[in-house]
């Protein structure tokens, strides 16, 4: 039986190799790819691993909920086996959830989309950049037509040089098949509708063809921005393909019927011995379902020495966005019938149906009729607003920690766990199963729904973590004592009556991590007006979590303008999600946004509007460059609660801007002093920004790198902490708030001394009024005590960098000294 153990060991070795590779290829998403050598090596390792894996039906297959579809969260599902991975839908925030919950993407090769709307595809750019970083050589997109156009349109600000993205043919007669499963495409078409007049009108305005290389500065290339041209010349896209500007409406969605491949039963050792089967390759053949002939001529059938086969469970993905699709869903029920209660074999009855459809659609008679055709054993999983928790545990954990410093500056987030113990009273949805991130659906072996690892909020645990920190209590007590002495009488005023009020929604750079999302700052200028400064991926979700469902609707209505500083993806990929959320919540009452952005954004906006979703009625574009010479100060700024908006060019990628906002502050409904808020966007030290922000009340400045990384900061055209502080001094800013930290400083940036009196460090979900500004500098010693392990880790890294630099300098000096020494013969 020694050989038999060896056969079994093959599977163990394969799984170990897979786990090892996944651990090495850490899930580190990037807006720009890493060193090509790193990516090439990762791809080489991945190819070796694939060759090792035995292509037999896997013994473990699970569905993992990545995003539950709760309001402000994506609806996405990860199918994984011990050999390969698949993703179903990828809305905004999927990358961040995958990163937080350690969902490995290194074996992901196929992504299946149910729709081409932004709430299903908005996370694709980030996920694909992550996959490229961990060495995935190619990915195939499955779904309704048009997915390949998304990446052609984004080619300037989403760089996928080392990974191929291709769209699969998904015709009704086509089948996706591999060693794990067979998947059938079921397109569901909407009822034909007559196009509106605005859709059939031919647009004659010019559009900027954006051939700018926004990462040229990181490759030592000179970028050549292209001039504006008319539509006839603007029709070429990447690779010389002609861009189709025909208006396309979403006319079909894609359902998927998945059936795992047959897995042969376990080899029964006793029966093998009884049959006289010798150790060796014959055992492996029997295990893999092949009959064998023994040396004595006897034929042993595989079925005689194996346990029962697993014929392969069935699971279905369905997404019906509105009632216009229900008629075709009914017409195509014959495609689903073999897996409903009418199935000829019990094993063909669907184990799970995963519903991405909105709750209001699931409650319609037509949809209920479809659901009722399934067997009572089929579990219906809802991935929509019936779920209440987004899954972002780390955001809540750090907010509970920061809340101990000041409960008004760091209010607790407004979302709760799913309350599974409370039954659903509405009969039409009583049979729906609610889920959260890290809910597992065990398909093979059939273990059903597993909630043991589910993302759950645990405030008492978060507070206990602070209790265990050695110096935190004393630092916190000292902070509160100092704050009580220096607090302003105005701080007793209701914060909802104080303007401006600045809410930091995203304070990280380049990529989201667990505690810092990408750039977004909301400035409340009045009771019913606000402006958003940059809009990185997931911004709409951040608003929902900060304000709660009901209050968030008022906030979305109050947003009158969005300012985009430049076209790097981490500063604007949340715009469509924001527009879509406002449109969904506010409907016909949704006023147009004033969109202040680089002119080059118009190409991306127009293409998305033409080929994916009609959003051109949701905004009016104002070019940032126009506000350099002629600041905006008319009825539009008054509607925003502002007096003036002015911009300048800054030193970052092409078409990067800084902005200043002028307004009159309001306390208790009464006008106060004139306030000037300047926002740097991304930039290295910039004289034009100093002039623009002269005598600012608040300067919000990027501080991407610590001071020892000044060379790297210059290469990437960012600022260090000291440079950002110096910019504030030079422009005579009353207060400087630092933001846009490199994700290596996930919790706190490294500053060697206490903060100066006019400095503050921004965190996600931090709300600041004018009266809060003098106290922000007091937080830093307590923050160091709170994040002591993170701070010590940064200190160690700094010491290592310093030692390495010293060794290199000493080596260079020694080499120079040797060369200059006289040679005696």
Secondary structure, DSSP 8 states (H G I E B T S, - for coil): -HHHHHHHHHHHHHHHHHHHHHHHS-----SS---HHHHHHHHHHHHHHHHHS--S--S-EEEEEEEE--TTS-EEEEEEESS-EEEE---TTHHHHHHHTT---TTEEEEE-S--SHHHHTTHHHHHHHHHHTT--EEEEESSTTHHHHHHHTTTTS--TTSEEEE----TT-EEE-SSEEEEEEEEE-------HHHHS---S-B------TTGGGTT--------B-TTTTTB-GGG-B---------EEEEEEEEE--B---B-HHHHHHTT--SSHHHHHHHTT--EE-TTS-EE-GGGSB---B---EEEEE---SGGGHHHHHHTHHHHHTTSTT-SSGGGS-SEEEE-S-HHHHTSHHHHHHHHTS-TT-EEEE-STT------HHHHHHHHHHHTT-TTTT---S-----TTS----GGGTTEE---TT-EEEEETT-EEE-TT-----HHHHHHHHHT-TTHHHHHHHHHHHHHHH--GGGGS-GGG-BSEEEEEE-BSSS--SS--SSEEEEEEETTEEEEEEE-TTHHHHHHHHH-HHHHHHHHHHEEEEE----SGGGTTTHHHHHHHHHHHHGGG---EEEEE-TTHHHHHHHHHHHT---GGGEEEEETTHHHHS-B-SHHHHHTT-SEEEEEE-BSSTT-EEEEEEEEEEETTEEEEEEEEEE--S-BS-HHHHHHTTT-SEEEEE--B-GGGHHHHHHTT--BHHHHHHHHHHTT-SEEEEE-B-GGGSS----SS---TTEEE--TTEEEEGGGGGGGGGGHHHHHHHTHHHHHHHHHHHHHHHHHHHHHHHHHHHHHHHHHS----
